[in-house]
Amino acid sequence: MKKIEAIIRTSMFDKVREALAKIDVKFFTLIEVKGYGLQKGEKMVYRGSSYGSDYIGRLRLDIFATDEKAKDIVKTIMSSAATGKVGDGKISVNDVAELYRIRNGEEGESAL
């Protein structure tokens, strides 16, 4: 089993979600995150006034998947989240030794 962590632009979330739904990804966790990277912050507008921020707002998706499905998920996120500009994000894939469903105690792939 794998855990896929993808950090994407907030503006690309709907496109990524729709693409994941097409490959039958039914559940993921969504977390608002802040980071600092090559962009060195973002320029924002609030009530007509422009101001800068030292951080970059992004979304992190956490997805548990079987080993076989993980590559498809990564390819789908990469193709749907890419703009070709600095700041598109990162994806990491990590091994999961054990996974449990709290509701009924299922273990392993059946807990997915």
Backbone bond lengths (Angstrom), bond angles and torsions (degrees), N, CA, C in turn:
res aa  C-N    CA-C-N  psi(-1)  N-CA   C-N-CA  omega(-1)  CA-C   N-CA-C  phi
1 M - - - 1.441 - - 1.523 109.61 -
2 K 1.328 114.75 156.11 1.457 121.27 -177.55 1.529 110.06 -131.58
3 K 1.328 114.47 153.36 1.453 121.40 168.86 1.519 106.18 -117.52
4 I 1.324 115.91 122.40 1.455 122.21 -179.33 1.519 107.47 -104.62
5 E 1.322 116.26 125.48 1.459 122.21 175.61 1.523 107.36 -115.17
6 A 1.325 115.88 120.21 1.457 120.90 -178.80 1.518 109.13 -123.08
7 I 1.322 115.99 126.36 1.461 121.43 174.62 1.518 106.55 -104.21
8 I 1.336 115.54 120.07 1.464 120.79 -173.89 1.531 110.79 -130.13
9 R 1.322 115.38 164.89 1.460 121.09 173.74 1.529 109.09 -65.67
10 T 1.315 116.48 140.82 1.461 121.46 177.40 1.523 110.48 -59.03
11 S 1.313 116.63 -38.01 1.462 121.02 -177.86 1.528 113.38 -67.48
12 M 1.327 117.86 -16.24 1.461 121.29 -177.77 1.527 112.68 -97.96
13 F 1.332 117.19 -0.37 1.464 120.18 -173.34 1.525 113.04 -58.78
14 D 1.315 119.05 -48.75 1.466 120.54 -177.22 1.527 111.51 -60.04
15 K 1.308 116.49 -41.24 1.469 120.53 179.50 1.539 110.42 -64.70
16 V 1.331 117.12 -42.35 1.463 121.26 179.68 1.530 110.07 -66.22
17 R 1.332 116.68 -44.40 1.471 120.67 -179.51 1.522 111.30 -59.69
18 E 1.329 116.52 -44.37 1.463 120.57 179.07 1.528 111.44 -64.37
19 A 1.319 117.03 -40.26 1.469 120.74 179.23 1.525 110.67 -66.12
20 L 1.335 117.51 -40.45 1.462 120.47 177.87 1.529 111.22 -65.25
21 A 1.320 117.12 -37.88 1.467 120.70 178.53 1.530 110.92 -61.97
22 K 1.334 116.67 -35.31 1.464 121.09 -179.97 1.526 112.42 -65.69
23 I 1.342 117.42 -26.89 1.466 119.65 178.24 1.535 110.85 -101.79
24 D 1.326 115.88 17.70 1.464 123.42 172.04 1.522 114.20 70.40
25 V 1.335 117.21 34.92 1.462 121.01 170.56 1.520 105.97 -88.88
26 K 1.337 115.62 110.94 1.455 120.73 -170.88 1.520 113.74 -96.83
27 F 1.324 117.88 -15.76 1.452 119.38 -176.53 1.517 110.68 -148.43
28 F 1.326 115.28 138.86 1.455 121.53 169.51 1.519 107.81 -155.98
29 T 1.314 115.69 162.91 1.455 121.59 177.03 1.520 108.00 -99.91
30 L 1.320 116.42 139.18 1.453 122.96 -178.12 1.523 108.71 -119.70
31 I 1.333 116.18 127.99 1.458 121.43 -177.83 1.530 108.70 -132.53
32 E 1.336 117.13 132.69 1.455 120.52 173.45 1.522 107.93 -79.78
33 V 1.335 116.49 128.49 1.460 121.30 -178.60 1.521 110.03 -128.66
34 K 1.310 115.82 162.48 1.459 122.97 175.09 1.514 107.56 -125.99
35 G 1.311 116.31 144.27 1.446 119.80 -179.83 1.509 111.77 -146.75
36 Y 1.298 114.62 179.58 1.448 122.36 178.90 1.514 106.87 -138.50
37 G 1.321 117.23 124.37 1.450 119.25 -176.45 1.511 111.96 -145.57
38 L 1.322 115.43 -150.99 1.458 121.62 -177.10 1.527 112.53 -62.08
39 Q 1.326 117.30 -25.37 1.459 120.72 -179.48 1.525 112.71 -73.98
40 K 1.309 118.13 -20.54 1.465 123.90 179.29 1.533 112.76 59.49
41 G 1.297 117.42 34.33 1.460 121.34 178.03 1.511 112.08 107.62
42 E 1.330 115.04 176.10 1.450 121.09 -178.66 1.519 110.57 -128.72
43 K 1.305 115.47 151.73 1.455 121.47 174.03 1.524 106.96 -93.56
44 M 1.342 116.95 128.86 1.450 121.04 -177.66 1.521 110.03 -123.38
45 V 1.329 115.48 157.35 1.454 121.51 177.85 1.523 107.94 -121.44
46 Y 1.336 116.10 128.08 1.460 121.76 177.67 1.522 108.52 -131.85
47 R 1.323 116.64 117.74 1.466 122.99 -179.13 1.530 112.13 51.56
48 G 1.313 115.46 43.08 1.444 120.79 176.39 1.511 115.84 84.84
49 S 1.332 117.46 -9.70 1.465 120.78 179.19 1.519 109.47 -100.07
50 S 1.316 115.38 136.67 1.458 121.13 179.96 1.525 109.42 -98.05
51 Y 1.314 115.45 135.24 1.458 119.78 176.41 1.519 109.61 -147.55
52 G 1.320 115.96 158.09 1.452 121.38 -178.24 1.517 111.78 -99.97
53 S 1.316 114.84 159.54 1.455 121.55 178.57 1.525 107.89 -132.62
54 D 1.314 117.11 144.99 1.465 120.61 -179.77 1.525 112.74 -80.36
55 Y 1.312 117.17 -9.49 1.455 119.63 -178.79 1.525 110.52 -117.73
56 I 1.315 114.80 169.47 1.456 122.06 178.19 1.522 107.21 -120.08
57 G 1.316 117.66 123.85 1.460 121.91 177.76 1.520 110.67 -80.98
58 R 1.314 116.47 130.44 1.460 122.58 179.15 1.531 109.02 -141.23
59 L 1.328 116.11 176.08 1.458 122.64 174.32 1.514 108.64 -118.53
60 R 1.328 116.26 142.49 1.457 120.59 174.74 1.520 108.71 -114.49
61 L 1.322 115.44 126.57 1.455 121.90 175.64 1.518 107.81 -102.66
62 D 1.329 116.81 131.01 1.467 122.38 173.65 1.515 107.31 -113.25
63 I 1.336 116.29 122.99 1.458 121.44 -176.08 1.528 108.84 -131.14
64 F 1.332 117.25 127.17 1.460 122.00 171.83 1.518 107.74 -93.81
65 A 1.335 116.47 137.31 1.465 120.22 -176.34 1.526 110.69 -151.16
66 T 1.326 115.24 162.21 1.460 120.17 172.43 1.526 108.39 -71.53
67 D 1.316 116.22 161.48 1.464 120.22 178.85 1.532 110.86 -58.13
68 E 1.340 116.63 -39.36 1.456 121.35 -176.99 1.533 111.97 -67.98
69 K 1.306 117.74 -37.14 1.468 122.33 -175.44 1.532 112.68 -82.56
70 A 1.320 117.51 -20.95 1.468 121.54 -173.89 1.527 112.60 -58.20
71 K 1.314 118.28 -43.84 1.475 120.93 -178.73 1.528 111.23 -62.71
72 D 1.337 117.06 -40.66 1.470 120.44 178.25 1.519 111.05 -63.32
73 I 1.325 116.53 -39.96 1.460 120.87 179.78 1.529 109.99 -64.44
74 V 1.328 117.03 -45.39 1.467 120.87 179.48 1.526 110.40 -61.06
75 K 1.328 117.73 -46.68 1.471 121.26 179.77 1.531 110.96 -60.89
76 T 1.321 116.27 -40.12 1.465 120.87 -179.66 1.524 111.43 -65.42
77 I 1.325 116.95 -44.50 1.467 120.13 178.82 1.523 110.14 -64.86
78 M 1.331 116.91 -44.09 1.467 120.62 -178.81 1.527 111.09 -59.95
79 S 1.319 116.96 -43.20 1.466 119.16 -176.90 1.528 112.58 -75.26
80 S 1.316 117.47 -32.37 1.471 119.22 -176.17 1.530 113.33 -89.25
81 A 1.327 118.29 -20.39 1.469 121.00 -177.28 1.523 113.29 -98.60
82 A 1.307 117.67 -8.76 1.473 120.74 -174.30 1.513 112.56 -77.99
83 T 1.332 115.43 132.83 1.462 121.71 171.32 1.523 110.13 -113.89
84 G 1.338 116.23 -14.77 1.452 121.32 -177.63 1.518 113.69 86.54
85 K 1.332 116.69 6.28 1.460 121.21 -178.73 1.522 110.33 -111.94
86 V 1.324 116.49 159.71 1.457 121.67 175.39 1.518 108.58 -57.31
87 G 1.327 116.57 135.06 1.460 120.39 177.71 1.508 114.74 102.12
88 D 1.335 117.79 8.94 1.465 119.91 179.46 1.525 112.68 -66.03
89 G 1.326 118.45 -26.25 1.455 120.11 175.38 1.510 114.15 122.94
90 K 1.318 114.03 -170.50 1.469 122.27 -178.33 1.521 108.92 -140.73
91 I 1.342 115.62 156.81 1.459 122.26 174.20 1.515 107.94 -132.34
92 S 1.332 116.13 132.39 1.459 119.78 172.11 1.525 108.66 -122.37
93 V 1.330 115.33 146.85 1.456 121.79 178.65 1.513 107.14 -124.30
94 N 1.328 115.75 123.26 1.459 121.49 -176.37 1.521 110.58 -123.76
95 D 1.328 115.86 146.42 1.461 120.88 175.50 1.524 109.79 -71.74
96 V 1.327 115.58 143.03 1.460 122.39 175.60 1.523 107.11 -114.76
97 A 1.327 116.51 117.92 1.463 120.75 -178.40 1.523 111.42 -73.40
98 E 1.311 117.22 -42.95 1.458 121.57 -177.96 1.521 109.29 -143.65
99 L 1.332 115.82 148.11 1.455 121.64 177.69 1.522 108.07 -143.01
100 Y 1.323 116.80 135.52 1.459 121.99 -178.54 1.511 110.10 -130.44
101 R 1.321 116.18 142.82 1.464 121.36 172.24 1.519 106.83 -94.55
102 I 1.318 117.07 120.91 1.459 121.86 -175.28 1.526 111.34 -63.44
103 R 1.328 116.92 -41.36 1.470 121.52 -174.18 1.520 113.46 -54.86
104 N 1.339 117.40 -46.73 1.470 119.46 -173.47 1.532 114.30 -129.83
105 G 1.320 117.66 4.46 1.452 120.39 176.02 1.519 115.76 80.49
106 E 1.346 118.25 8.33 1.455 119.66 178.05 1.526 109.50 -58.86
107 E 1.344 115.12 150.29 1.452 120.45 -178.05 1.525 110.56 -125.20
108 G 1.343 114.92 157.48 1.460 120.99 174.10 1.515 113.10 66.33
109 E 1.352 115.67 -145.21 1.465 120.70 -176.36 1.527 112.42 -63.55
110 S 1.314 118.49 -27.00 1.473 119.36 179.02 1.532 110.78 -69.27
111 A 1.337 117.95 -17.76 1.467 121.39 177.66 1.530 111.72 -82.02
112 L 1.339 116.93 -9.19 1.460 119.55 178.15 1.509 109.24 -70.43
